[in-house]
Amino acid sequence: TEDLNFLRKNYGRKMPVIAEPERGESHHSFFIKEMEWMAKDFERERKYKLGVAKKAAKGAIGYLRGLKTQEEKKKRDEQLQVTKRAQ
């Protein structure tokens, strides 16, 4: 009974919780981090390309509008010259 009481007193308690040591980076965790980085990079690149495409489209529209106004101005000038000659 003495031994039993001794065992209950000393070893019957719960063991203290010990924090687990940090583990090194595994292949899976490295792979997940790489996938997250790639997803962000692809999103950034897509946004960049959309921005460049929008700028190019706006530039093309501006150029074509400029051509149209130049043609209209030429027509108006020709019309003015014709009316001036007629007077």
PDB file of N, CA, C and O in Angstrom:
ATOM      1  N   THR A   1       0.814  -1.204   0.000  1.00  0.00           N
ATOM      2  CA  THR A   1       0.000   0.000   0.000  1.00  0.00           C
ATOM      3  C   THR A   1       0.851   1.259   0.000  1.00  0.00           C
ATOM      4  O   THR A   1       0.487   2.288  -0.568  1.00  0.00           O
ATOM      5  N   GLU A   2       2.007   1.139   0.662  1.00  0.00           N
ATOM      6  CA  GLU A   2       2.898   2.295   0.665  1.00  0.00           C
ATOM      7  C   GLU A   2       3.345   2.626  -0.763  1.00  0.00           C
ATOM      8  O   GLU A   2       3.371   3.785  -1.176  1.00  0.00           O
ATOM      9  N   ASP A   3       3.691   1.584  -1.487  1.00  0.00           N
ATOM     10  CA  ASP A   3       4.128   1.786  -2.863  1.00  0.00           C
ATOM     11  C   ASP A   3       2.984   2.341  -3.726  1.00  0.00           C
ATOM     12  O   ASP A   3       3.194   3.212  -4.570  1.00  0.00           O
ATOM     13  N   LEU A   4       1.790   1.828  -3.501  1.00  0.00           N
ATOM     14  CA  LEU A   4       0.643   2.295  -4.256  1.00  0.00           C
ATOM     15  C   LEU A   4       0.357   3.762  -3.959  1.00  0.00           C
ATOM     16  O   LEU A   4       0.077   4.534  -4.876  1.00  0.00           O
ATOM     17  N   ASN A   5       0.425   4.155  -2.694  1.00  0.00           N
ATOM     18  CA  ASN A   5       0.216   5.556  -2.332  1.00  0.00           C
ATOM     19  C   ASN A   5       1.307   6.442  -2.928  1.00  0.00           C
ATOM     20  O   ASN A   5       1.034   7.547  -3.396  1.00  0.00           O
ATOM     21  N   PHE A   6       2.530   5.954  -2.907  1.00  0.00           N
ATOM     22  CA  PHE A   6       3.639   6.709  -3.478  1.00  0.00           C
ATOM     23  C   PHE A   6       3.418   6.924  -4.983  1.00  0.00           C
ATOM     24  O   PHE A   6       3.604   8.026  -5.500  1.00  0.00           O
ATOM     25  N   LEU A   7       3.018   5.848  -5.671  1.00  0.00           N
ATOM     26  CA  LEU A   7       2.777   5.939  -7.113  1.00  0.00           C
ATOM     27  C   LEU A   7       1.619   6.894  -7.419  1.00  0.00           C
ATOM     28  O   LEU A   7       1.700   7.702  -8.344  1.00  0.00           O
ATOM     29  N   ARG A   8       0.535   6.792  -6.629  1.00  0.00           N
ATOM     30  CA  ARG A   8      -0.604   7.689  -6.849  1.00  0.00           C
ATOM     31  C   ARG A   8      -0.212   9.139  -6.614  1.00  0.00           C
ATOM     32  O   ARG A   8      -0.632  10.041  -7.339  1.00  0.00           O
ATOM     33  N   LYS A   9       0.600   9.343  -5.588  1.00  0.00           N
ATOM     34  CA  LYS A   9       0.990  10.709  -5.231  1.00  0.00           C
ATOM     35  C   LYS A   9       1.902  11.324  -6.298  1.00  0.00           C
ATOM     36  O   LYS A   9       1.723  12.479  -6.686  1.00  0.00           O
ATOM     37  N   ASN A  10       2.848  10.567  -6.752  1.00  0.00           N
ATOM     38  CA  ASN A  10       3.847  11.118  -7.667  1.00  0.00           C
ATOM     39  C   ASN A  10       3.520  10.938  -9.155  1.00  0.00           C
ATOM     40  O   ASN A  10       3.851  11.797  -9.973  1.00  0.00           O
ATOM     41  N   TYR A  11       2.880   9.841  -9.498  1.00  0.00           N
ATOM     42  CA  TYR A  11       2.693   9.558 -10.919  1.00  0.00           C
ATOM     43  C   TYR A  11       1.229   9.562 -11.361  1.00  0.00           C
ATOM     44  O   TYR A  11       0.950   9.390 -12.548  1.00  0.00           O
ATOM     45  N   GLY A  12       0.327   9.745 -10.472  1.00  0.00           N
ATOM     46  CA  GLY A  12      -1.088   9.740 -10.813  1.00  0.00           C
ATOM     47  C   GLY A  12      -1.556  11.073 -11.379  1.00  0.00           C
ATOM     48  O   GLY A  12      -2.688  11.183 -11.851  1.00  0.00           O
ATOM     49  N   ARG A  13      -0.701  12.081 -11.337  1.00  0.00           N
ATOM     50  CA  ARG A  13      -1.078  13.402 -11.852  1.00  0.00           C
ATOM     51  C   ARG A  13      -0.887  13.459 -13.367  1.00  0.00           C
ATOM     52  O   ARG A  13      -0.197  12.634 -13.965  1.00  0.00           O
ATOM     53  N   LYS A  14      -1.522  14.457 -13.953  1.00  0.00           N
ATOM     54  CA  LYS A  14      -1.335  14.656 -15.390  1.00  0.00           C
ATOM     55  C   LYS A  14       0.051  15.220 -15.637  1.00  0.00           C
ATOM     56  O   LYS A  14       0.601  15.966 -14.828  1.00  0.00           O
ATOM     57  N   MET A  15       0.577  14.849 -16.746  1.00  0.00           N
ATOM     58  CA  MET A  15       1.881  15.382 -17.132  1.00  0.00           C
ATOM     59  C   MET A  15       1.693  16.830 -17.573  1.00  0.00           C
ATOM     60  O   MET A  15       0.662  17.157 -18.160  1.00  0.00           O
ATOM     61  N   PRO A  16       2.656  17.701 -17.307  1.00  0.00           N
ATOM     62  CA  PRO A  16       2.525  19.083 -17.764  1.00  0.00           C
ATOM     63  C   PRO A  16       2.595  19.138 -19.293  1.00  0.00           C
ATOM     64  O   PRO A  16       3.312  18.364 -19.927  1.00  0.00           O
ATOM     65  N   VAL A  17       1.844  20.059 -19.859  1.00  0.00           N
ATOM     66  CA  VAL A  17       1.805  20.208 -21.315  1.00  0.00           C
ATOM     67  C   VAL A  17       3.096  20.877 -21.762  1.00  0.00           C
ATOM     68  O   VAL A  17       3.470  21.945 -21.279  1.00  0.00           O
ATOM     69  N   ILE A  18       3.753  20.225 -22.687  1.00  0.00           N
ATOM     70  CA  ILE A  18       5.010  20.747 -23.214  1.00  0.00           C
ATOM     71  C   ILE A  18       4.756  21.188 -24.651  1.00  0.00           C
ATOM     72  O   ILE A  18       4.173  20.454 -25.449  1.00  0.00           O
ATOM     73  N   ALA A  19       5.201  22.390 -24.960  1.00  0.00           N
ATOM     74  CA  ALA A  19       5.015  22.902 -26.319  1.00  0.00           C
ATOM     75  C   ALA A  19       5.846  22.083 -27.292  1.00  0.00           C
ATOM     76  O   ALA A  19       6.987  21.713 -27.012  1.00  0.00           O
ATOM     77  N   GLU A  20       5.245  21.810 -28.442  1.00  0.00           N
ATOM     78  CA  GLU A  20       5.970  21.050 -29.446  1.00  0.00           C
ATOM     79  C   GLU A  20       7.031  21.935 -30.085  1.00  0.00           C
ATOM     80  O   GLU A  20       6.803  23.128 -30.283  1.00  0.00           O
ATOM     81  N   PRO A  21       8.163  21.377 -30.402  1.00  0.00           N
ATOM     82  CA  PRO A  21       9.195  22.186 -31.055  1.00  0.00           C
ATOM     83  C   PRO A  21       8.737  22.571 -32.459  1.00  0.00           C
ATOM     84  O   PRO A  21       7.970  21.847 -33.093  1.00  0.00           O
ATOM     85  N   GLU A  22       9.211  23.707 -32.931  1.00  0.00           N
ATOM     86  CA  GLU A  22       8.856  24.139 -34.278  1.00  0.00           C
ATOM     87  C   GLU A  22       9.460  23.190 -35.287  1.00  0.00           C
ATOM     88  O   GLU A  22      10.603  22.750 -35.163  1.00  0.00           O
ATOM     89  N   ARG A  23       8.667  22.894 -36.275  1.00  0.00           N
ATOM     90  CA  ARG A  23       9.145  21.995 -37.313  1.00  0.00           C
ATOM     91  C   ARG A  23       9.708  22.822 -38.459  1.00  0.00           C
ATOM     92  O   ARG A  23       9.306  23.967 -38.669  1.00  0.00           O
ATOM     93  N   GLY A  24      10.603  22.258 -39.167  1.00  0.00           N
ATOM     94  CA  GLY A  24      11.144  22.921 -40.347  1.00  0.00           C
ATOM     95  C   GLY A  24      10.082  22.959 -41.440  1.00  0.00           C
ATOM     96  O   GLY A  24       9.063  22.274 -41.351  1.00  0.00           O
ATOM     97  N   GLU A  25      10.323  23.745 -42.447  1.00  0.00           N
ATOM     98  CA  GLU A  25       9.351  23.871 -43.530  1.00  0.00           C
ATOM     99  C   GLU A  25       9.352  22.591 -44.357  1.00  0.00           C
ATOM    100  O   GLU A  25      10.397  22.146 -44.831  1.00  0.00           O
ATOM    101  N   SER A  26       8.188  22.014 -44.522  1.00  0.00           N
ATOM    102  CA  SER A  26       8.091  20.792 -45.315  1.00  0.00           C
ATOM    103  C   SER A  26       7.881  21.153 -46.784  1.00  0.00           C
ATOM    104  O   SER A  26       7.655  22.312 -47.131  1.00  0.00           O
ATOM    105  N   HIS A  27       7.962  20.151 -47.619  1.00  0.00           N
ATOM    106  CA  HIS A  27       7.765  20.366 -49.049  1.00  0.00           C
ATOM    107  C   HIS A  27       6.351  20.887 -49.297  1.00  0.00           C
ATOM    108  O   HIS A  27       6.151  21.779 -50.121  1.00  0.00           O
ATOM    109  N   HIS A  28       5.372  20.332 -48.586  1.00  0.00           N
ATOM    110  CA  HIS A  28       3.984  20.728 -48.782  1.00  0.00           C
ATOM    111  C   HIS A  28       3.772  22.195 -48.406  1.00  0.00           C
ATOM    112  O   HIS A  28       3.125  22.935 -49.148  1.00  0.00           O
ATOM    113  N   SER A  29       4.306  22.619 -47.271  1.00  0.00           N
ATOM    114  CA  SER A  29       4.108  24.019 -46.866  1.00  0.00           C
ATOM    115  C   SER A  29       4.836  24.973 -47.823  1.00  0.00           C
ATOM    116  O   SER A  29       4.328  26.052 -48.129  1.00  0.00           O
ATOM    117  N   PHE A  30       6.007  24.582 -48.286  1.00  0.00           N
ATOM    118  CA  PHE A  30       6.729  25.388 -49.264  1.00  0.00           C
ATOM    119  C   PHE A  30       5.923  25.488 -50.558  1.00  0.00           C
ATOM    120  O   PHE A  30       5.830  26.558 -51.160  1.00  0.00           O
ATOM    121  N   PHE A  31       5.347  24.374 -50.977  1.00  0.00           N
ATOM    122  CA  PHE A  31       4.548  24.327 -52.189  1.00  0.00           C
ATOM    123  C   PHE A  31       3.322  25.233 -52.068  1.00  0.00           C
ATOM    124  O   PHE A  31       2.981  25.938 -53.018  1.00  0.00           O
ATOM    125  N   ILE A  32       2.665  25.221 -50.922  1.00  0.00           N
ATOM    126  CA  ILE A  32       1.486  26.068 -50.695  1.00  0.00           C
ATOM    127  C   ILE A  32       1.885  27.544 -50.745  1.00  0.00           C
ATOM    128  O   ILE A  32       1.180  28.352 -51.351  1.00  0.00           O
ATOM    129  N   LYS A  33       2.992  27.900 -50.124  1.00  0.00           N
ATOM    130  CA  LYS A  33       3.449  29.292 -50.170  1.00  0.00           C
ATOM    131  C   LYS A  33       3.760  29.715 -51.603  1.00  0.00           C
ATOM    132  O   LYS A  33       3.441  30.833 -52.007  1.00  0.00           O
ATOM    133  N   GLU A  34       4.375  28.831 -52.361  1.00  0.00           N
ATOM    134  CA  GLU A  34       4.705  29.126 -53.758  1.00  0.00           C
ATOM    135  C   GLU A  34       3.431  29.317 -54.580  1.00  0.00           C
ATOM    136  O   GLU A  34       3.368  30.203 -55.432  1.00  0.00           O
ATOM    137  N   MET A  35       2.426  28.494 -54.330  1.00  0.00           N
ATOM    138  CA  MET A  35       1.158  28.617 -55.052  1.00  0.00           C
ATOM    139  C   MET A  35       0.472  29.939 -54.715  1.00  0.00           C
ATOM    140  O   MET A  35      -0.089  30.583 -55.601  1.00  0.00           O
ATOM    141  N   GLU A  36       0.508  30.348 -53.460  1.00  0.00           N
ATOM    142  CA  GLU A  36      -0.087  31.626 -53.070  1.00  0.00           C
ATOM    143  C   GLU A  36       0.632  32.781 -53.773  1.00  0.00           C
ATOM    144  O   GLU A  36       0.000  33.711 -54.273  1.00  0.00           O
ATOM    145  N   TRP A  37       1.961  32.701 -53.799  1.00  0.00           N
ATOM    146  CA  TRP A  37       2.741  33.748 -54.464  1.00  0.00           C
ATOM    147  C   TRP A  37       2.396  33.810 -55.947  1.00  0.00           C
ATOM    148  O   TRP A  37       2.212  34.892 -56.504  1.00  0.00           O
ATOM    149  N   MET A  38       2.307  32.632 -56.591  1.00  0.00           N
ATOM    150  CA  MET A  38       2.008  32.597 -58.025  1.00  0.00           C
ATOM    151  C   MET A  38       0.615  33.161 -58.310  1.00  0.00           C
ATOM    152  O   MET A  38       0.422  33.871 -59.297  1.00  0.00           O
ATOM    153  N   ALA A  39      -0.353  32.845 -57.447  1.00  0.00           N
ATOM    154  CA  ALA A  39      -1.715  33.360 -57.653  1.00  0.00           C
ATOM    155  C   ALA A  39      -1.719  34.884 -57.580  1.00  0.00           C
ATOM    156  O   ALA A  39      -2.351  35.546 -58.403  1.00  0.00           O
ATOM    157  N   LYS A  40      -1.018  35.437 -56.602  1.00  0.00           N
ATOM    158  CA  LYS A  40      -0.943  36.896 -56.476  1.00  0.00           C
ATOM    159  C   LYS A  40      -0.218  37.500 -57.671  1.00  0.00           C
ATOM    160  O   LYS A  40      -0.623  38.543 -58.184  1.00  0.00           O
ATOM    161  N   ASP A  41       0.850  36.850 -58.112  1.00  0.00           N
ATOM    162  CA  ASP A  41       1.622  37.354 -59.241  1.00  0.00           C
ATOM    163  C   ASP A  41       0.797  37.336 -60.525  1.00  0.00           C
ATOM    164  O   ASP A  41       0.831  38.292 -61.299  1.00  0.00           O
ATOM    165  N   PHE A  42       0.053  36.243 -60.753  1.00  0.00           N
ATOM    166  CA  PHE A  42      -0.792  36.167 -61.943  1.00  0.00           C
ATOM    167  C   PHE A  42      -1.872  37.230 -61.908  1.00  0.00           C
ATOM    168  O   PHE A  42      -2.184  37.825 -62.939  1.00  0.00           O
ATOM    169  N   GLU A  43      -2.450  37.479 -60.735  1.00  0.00           N
ATOM    170  CA  GLU A  43      -3.483  38.509 -60.617  1.00  0.00           C
ATOM    171  C   GLU A  43      -2.906  39.893 -60.920  1.00  0.00           C
ATOM    172  O   GLU A  43      -3.519  40.692 -61.628  1.00  0.00           O
ATOM    173  N   ARG A  44      -1.711  40.164 -60.371  1.00  0.00           N
ATOM    174  CA  ARG A  44      -1.049  41.446 -60.634  1.00  0.00           C
ATOM    175  C   ARG A  44      -0.767  41.609 -62.124  1.00  0.00           C
ATOM    176  O   ARG A  44      -0.992  42.677 -62.693  1.00  0.00           O
ATOM    177  N   GLU A  45      -0.274  40.548 -62.748  1.00  0.00           N
ATOM    178  CA  GLU A  45       0.061  40.616 -64.166  1.00  0.00           C
ATOM    179  C   GLU A  45      -1.190  40.816 -65.014  1.00  0.00           C
ATOM    180  O   GLU A  45      -1.160  41.570 -65.986  1.00  0.00           O
ATOM    181  N   ARG A  46      -2.296  40.148 -64.657  1.00  0.00           N
ATOM    182  CA  ARG A  46      -3.542  40.315 -65.395  1.00  0.00           C
ATOM    183  C   ARG A  46      -4.036  41.756 -65.302  1.00  0.00           C
ATOM    184  O   ARG A  46      -4.456  42.337 -66.302  1.00  0.00           O
ATOM    185  N   LYS A  47      -3.984  42.331 -64.098  1.00  0.00           N
ATOM    186  CA  LYS A  47      -4.407  43.720 -63.920  1.00  0.00           C
ATOM    187  C   LYS A  47      -3.514  44.659 -64.726  1.00  0.00           C
ATOM    188  O   LYS A  47      -4.000  45.614 -65.332  1.00  0.00           O
ATOM    189  N   TYR A  48      -2.216  44.390 -64.733  1.00  0.00           N
ATOM    190  CA  TYR A  48      -1.282  45.209 -65.498  1.00  0.00           C
ATOM    191  C   TYR A  48      -1.615  45.160 -66.989  1.00  0.00           C
ATOM    192  O   TYR A  48      -1.670  46.195 -67.652  1.00  0.00           O
ATOM    193  N   LYS A  49      -1.837  43.952 -67.510  1.00  0.00           N
ATOM    194  CA  LYS A  49      -2.126  43.796 -68.934  1.00  0.00           C
ATOM    195  C   LYS A  49      -3.448  44.459 -69.303  1.00  0.00           C
ATOM    196  O   LYS A  49      -3.569  45.051 -70.376  1.00  0.00           O
ATOM    197  N   LEU A  50      -4.449  44.361 -68.409  1.00  0.00           N
ATOM    198  CA  LEU A  50      -5.719  45.038 -68.684  1.00  0.00           C
ATOM    199  C   LEU A  50      -5.525  46.550 -68.724  1.00  0.00           C
ATOM    200  O   LEU A  50      -6.105  47.231 -69.569  1.00  0.00           O
ATOM    201  N   GLY A  51      -4.721  47.068 -67.824  1.00  0.00           N
ATOM    202  CA  GLY A  51      -4.446  48.505 -67.811  1.00  0.00           C
ATOM    203  C   GLY A  51      -3.749  48.951 -69.077  1.00  0.00           C
ATOM    204  O   GLY A  51      -4.092  49.987 -69.646  1.00  0.00           O
ATOM    205  N   VAL A  52      -2.769  48.177 -69.524  1.00  0.00           N
ATOM    206  CA  VAL A  52      -2.048  48.517 -70.760  1.00  0.00           C
ATOM    207  C   VAL A  52      -2.993  48.457 -71.956  1.00  0.00           C
ATOM    208  O   VAL A  52      -2.938  49.311 -72.840  1.00  0.00           O
ATOM    209  N   ALA A  53      -3.859  47.446 -71.981  1.00  0.00           N
ATOM    210  CA  ALA A  53      -4.807  47.317 -73.090  1.00  0.00           C
ATOM    211  C   ALA A  53      -5.783  48.500 -73.108  1.00  0.00           C
ATOM    212  O   ALA A  53      -6.117  49.015 -74.175  1.00  0.00           O
ATOM    213  N   LYS A  54      -6.239  48.929 -71.923  1.00  0.00           N
ATOM    214  CA  LYS A  54      -7.145  50.078 -71.857  1.00  0.00           C
ATOM    215  C   LYS A  54      -6.461  51.343 -72.368  1.00  0.00           C
ATOM    216  O   LYS A  54      -7.058  52.123 -73.110  1.00  0.00           O
ATOM    217  N   LYS A  55      -5.208  51.541 -71.968  1.00  0.00           N
ATOM    218  CA  LYS A  55      -4.473  52.717 -72.427  1.00  0.00           C
ATOM    219  C   LYS A  55      -4.285  52.687 -73.936  1.00  0.00           C
ATOM    220  O   LYS A  55      -4.428  53.713 -74.602  1.00  0.00           O
ATOM    221  N   ALA A  56      -3.965  51.515 -74.479  1.00  0.00           N
ATOM    222  CA  ALA A  56      -3.781  51.400 -75.926  1.00  0.00           C
ATOM    223  C   ALA A  56      -5.091  51.668 -76.660  1.00  0.00           C
ATOM    224  O   ALA A  56      -5.104  52.335 -77.694  1.00  0.00           O
ATOM    225  N   ALA A  57      -6.193  51.146 -76.120  1.00  0.00           N
ATOM    226  CA  ALA A  57      -7.494  51.359 -76.760  1.00  0.00           C
ATOM    227  C   ALA A  57      -7.873  52.835 -76.729  1.00  0.00           C
ATOM    228  O   ALA A  57      -8.358  53.374 -77.723  1.00  0.00           O
ATOM    229  N   LYS A  58      -7.652  53.490 -75.591  1.00  0.00           N
ATOM    230  CA  LYS A  58      -7.960  54.917 -75.496  1.00  0.00           C
ATOM    231  C   LYS A  58      -7.086  55.725 -76.461  1.00  0.00           C
ATOM    232  O   LYS A  58      -7.557  56.679 -77.081  1.00  0.00           O
ATOM    233  N   GLY A  59      -5.835  55.346 -76.582  1.00  0.00           N
ATOM    234  CA  GLY A  59      -4.942  56.024 -77.518  1.00  0.00           C
ATOM    235  C   GLY A  59      -5.408  55.856 -78.950  1.00  0.00           C
ATOM    236  O   GLY A  59      -5.379  56.809 -79.728  1.00  0.00           O
ATOM    237  N   ALA A  60      -5.840  54.650 -79.308  1.00  0.00           N
ATOM    238  CA  ALA A  60      -6.323  54.400 -80.661  1.00  0.00           C
ATOM    239  C   ALA A  60      -7.594  55.201 -80.936  1.00  0.00           C
ATOM    240  O   ALA A  60      -7.757  55.765 -82.018  1.00  0.00           O
ATOM    241  N   ILE A  61      -8.489  55.246 -79.958  1.00  0.00           N
ATOM    242  CA  ILE A  61      -9.724  56.018 -80.124  1.00  0.00           C
ATOM    243  C   ILE A  61      -9.396  57.492 -80.315  1.00  0.00           C
ATOM    244  O   ILE A  61      -9.972  58.151 -81.181  1.00  0.00           O
ATOM    245  N   GLY A  62      -8.483  58.005 -79.517  1.00  0.00           N
ATOM    246  CA  GLY A  62      -8.085  59.402 -79.657  1.00  0.00           C
ATOM    247  C   GLY A  62      -7.470  59.683 -81.007  1.00  0.00           C
ATOM    248  O   GLY A  62      -7.743  60.725 -81.602  1.00  0.00           O
ATOM    249  N   TYR A  63      -6.650  58.783 -81.502  1.00  0.00           N
ATOM    250  CA  TYR A  63      -6.024  58.949 -82.817  1.00  0.00           C
ATOM    251  C   TYR A  63      -7.074  58.977 -83.923  1.00  0.00           C
ATOM    252  O   TYR A  63      -7.038  59.832 -84.808  1.00  0.00           O
ATOM    253  N   LEU A  64      -8.010  58.031 -83.858  1.00  0.00           N
ATOM    254  CA  LEU A  64      -9.055  57.974 -84.882  1.00  0.00           C
ATOM    255  C   LEU A  64      -9.965  59.198 -84.820  1.00  0.00           C
ATOM    256  O   LEU A  64     -10.387  59.708 -85.858  1.00  0.00           O
ATOM    257  N   ARG A  65     -10.265  59.665 -83.632  1.00  0.00           N
ATOM    258  CA  ARG A  65     -11.068  60.888 -83.508  1.00  0.00           C
ATOM    259  C   ARG A  65     -10.320  62.083 -84.109  1.00  0.00           C
ATOM    260  O   ARG A  65     -10.914  62.945 -84.756  1.00  0.00           O
ATOM    261  N   GLY A  66      -9.020  62.113 -83.882  1.00  0.00           N
ATOM    262  CA  GLY A  66      -8.204  63.179 -84.454  1.00  0.00           C
ATOM    263  C   GLY A  66      -8.235  63.158 -85.966  1.00  0.00           C
ATOM    264  O   GLY A  66      -8.336  64.208 -86.601  1.00  0.00           O
ATOM    265  N   LEU A  67      -8.148  61.963 -86.558  1.00  0.00           N
ATOM    266  CA  LEU A  67      -8.230  61.847 -88.016  1.00  0.00           C
ATOM    267  C   LEU A  67      -9.583  62.330 -88.522  1.00  0.00           C
ATOM    268  O   LEU A  67      -9.673  63.035 -89.527  1.00  0.00           O
ATOM    269  N   LYS A  68     -10.621  61.941 -87.815  1.00  0.00           N
ATOM    270  CA  LYS A  68     -11.965  62.325 -88.227  1.00  0.00           C
ATOM    271  C   LYS A  68     -12.133  63.847 -88.183  1.00  0.00           C
ATOM    272  O   LYS A  68     -12.695  64.443 -89.101  1.00  0.00           O
ATOM    273  N   THR A  69     -11.643  64.463 -87.115  1.00  0.00           N
ATOM    274  CA  THR A  69     -11.773  65.926 -87.011  1.00  0.00           C
ATOM    275  C   THR A  69     -10.919  66.620 -88.070  1.00  0.00           C
ATOM    276  O   THR A  69     -11.305  67.671 -88.582  1.00  0.00           O
ATOM    277  N   GLN A  70      -9.775  66.049 -88.399  1.00  0.00           N
ATOM    278  CA  GLN A  70      -8.947  66.639 -89.455  1.00  0.00           C
ATOM    279  C   GLN A  70      -9.676  66.598 -90.801  1.00  0.00           C
ATOM    280  O   GLN A  70      -9.653  67.569 -91.557  1.00  0.00           O
ATOM    281  N   GLU A  71     -10.320  65.467 -91.089  1.00  0.00           N
ATOM    282  CA  GLU A  71     -11.063  65.344 -92.351  1.00  0.00           C
ATOM    283  C   GLU A  71     -12.220  66.337 -92.386  1.00  0.00           C
ATOM    284  O   GLU A  71     -12.471  66.977 -93.408  1.00  0.00           O
ATOM    285  N   GLU A  72     -12.934  66.461 -91.240  1.00  0.00           N
ATOM    286  CA  GLU A  72     -14.051  67.406 -91.184  1.00  0.00           C
ATOM    287  C   GLU A  72     -13.557  68.841 -91.372  1.00  0.00           C
ATOM    288  O   GLU A  72     -14.197  69.650 -92.043  1.00  0.00           O
ATOM    289  N   LYS A  73     -12.421  69.133 -90.772  1.00  0.00           N
ATOM    290  CA  LYS A  73     -11.858  70.483 -90.902  1.00  0.00           C
ATOM    291  C   LYS A  73     -11.464  70.763 -92.358  1.00  0.00           C
ATOM    292  O   LYS A  73     -11.683  71.865 -92.861  1.00  0.00           O
ATOM    293  N   LYS A  74     -10.883  69.763 -93.030  1.00  0.00           N
ATOM    294  CA  LYS A  74     -10.514  69.929 -94.442  1.00  0.00           C
ATOM    295  C   LYS A  74     -11.754  70.214 -95.285  1.00  0.00           C
ATOM    296  O   LYS A  74     -11.747  71.092 -96.147  1.00  0.00           O
ATOM    297  N   LYS A  75     -12.810  69.460 -95.023  1.00  0.00           N
ATOM    298  CA  LYS A  75     -14.045  69.653 -95.779  1.00  0.00           C
ATOM    299  C   LYS A  75     -14.611  71.050 -95.542  1.00  0.00           C
ATOM    300  O   LYS A  75     -15.046  71.715 -96.483  1.00  0.00           O
ATOM    301  N   ARG A  76     -14.605  71.493 -94.288  1.00  0.00           N
ATOM    302  CA  ARG A  76     -15.112  72.822 -93.969  1.00  0.00           C
ATOM    303  C   ARG A  76     -14.274  73.907 -94.662  1.00  0.00           C
ATOM    304  O   ARG A  76     -14.808  74.863 -95.223  1.00  0.00           O
ATOM    305  N   ASP A  77     -12.938  73.728 -94.606  1.00  0.00           N
ATOM    306  CA  ASP A  77     -12.049  74.702 -95.249  1.00  0.00           C
ATOM    307  C   ASP A  77     -12.288  74.757 -96.762  1.00  0.00           C
ATOM    308  O   ASP A  77     -12.321  75.836 -97.352  1.00  0.00           O
ATOM    309  N   GLU A  78     -12.455  73.584 -97.381  1.00  0.00           N
ATOM    310  CA  GLU A  78     -12.728  73.535 -98.818  1.00  0.00           C
ATOM    311  C   GLU A  78     -14.056  74.223 -99.128  1.00  0.00           C
ATOM    312  O   GLU A  78     -14.178  74.950-100.113  1.00  0.00           O
ATOM    313  N   GLN A  79     -15.043  73.979 -98.272  1.00  0.00           N
ATOM    314  CA  GLN A  79     -16.350  74.592 -98.459  1.00  0.00           C
ATOM    315  C   GLN A  79     -16.245  76.108 -98.348  1.00  0.00           C
ATOM    316  O   GLN A  79     -16.863  76.840 -99.121  1.00  0.00           O
ATOM    317  N   LEU A  80     -15.447  76.580 -97.365  1.00  0.00           N
ATOM    318  CA  LEU A  80     -15.253  78.023 -97.211  1.00  0.00           C
ATOM    319  C   LEU A  80     -14.561  78.626 -98.432  1.00  0.00           C
ATOM    320  O   LEU A  80     -14.923  79.716 -98.874  1.00  0.00           O
ATOM    321  N   GLN A  81     -13.573  77.927 -98.976  1.00  0.00           N
ATOM    322  CA  GLN A  81     -12.865  78.430-100.158  1.00  0.00           C
ATOM    323  C   GLN A  81     -13.799  78.499-101.362  1.00  0.00           C
ATOM    324  O   GLN A  81     -13.745  79.439-102.155  1.00  0.00           O
ATOM    325  N   VAL A  82     -14.643  77.502-101.483  1.00  0.00           N
ATOM    326  CA  VAL A  82     -15.593  77.492-102.591  1.00  0.00           C
ATOM    327  C   VAL A  82     -16.551  78.671-102.458  1.00  0.00           C
ATOM    328  O   VAL A  82     -16.822  79.357-103.444  1.00  0.00           O
ATOM    329  N   THR A  83     -17.065  78.916-101.262  1.00  0.00           N
ATOM    330  CA  THR A  83     -17.999  80.025-101.068  1.00  0.00           C
ATOM    331  C   THR A  83     -17.299  81.371-101.249  1.00  0.00           C
ATOM    332  O   THR A  83     -17.911  82.321-101.738  1.00  0.00           O
ATOM    333  N   LYS A  84     -16.037  81.464-100.866  1.00  0.00           N
ATOM    334  CA  LYS A  84     -15.275  82.722-101.042  1.00  0.00           C
ATOM    335  C   LYS A  84     -15.060  82.995-102.522  1.00  0.00           C
ATOM    336  O   LYS A  84     -15.172  84.141-102.958  1.00  0.00           O
ATOM    337  N   ARG A  85     -14.758  81.975-103.296  1.00  0.00           N
ATOM    338  CA  ARG A  85     -14.546  82.139-104.737  1.00  0.00           C
ATOM    339  C   ARG A  85     -15.851  82.544-105.436  1.00  0.00           C
ATOM    340  O   ARG A  85     -15.850  83.314-106.396  1.00  0.00           O
ATOM    341  N   ALA A  86     -16.947  82.007-104.930  1.00  0.00           N
ATOM    342  CA  ALA A  86     -18.242  82.290-105.553  1.00  0.00           C
ATOM    343  C   ALA A  86     -18.682  83.724-105.317  1.00  0.00           C
ATOM    344  O   ALA A  86     -19.482  84.251-106.090  1.00  0.00           O
ATOM    345  N   GLN A  87     -18.202  84.345-104.311  1.00  0.00           N
ATOM    346  CA  GLN A  87     -18.631  85.721-103.999  1.00  0.00           C
ATOM    347  C   GLN A  87     -17.943  86.701-104.817  1.00  0.00           C
ATOM    348  O   GLN A  87     -18.187  87.900-104.680  1.00  0.00           O
TER     349      GLN A  87
END
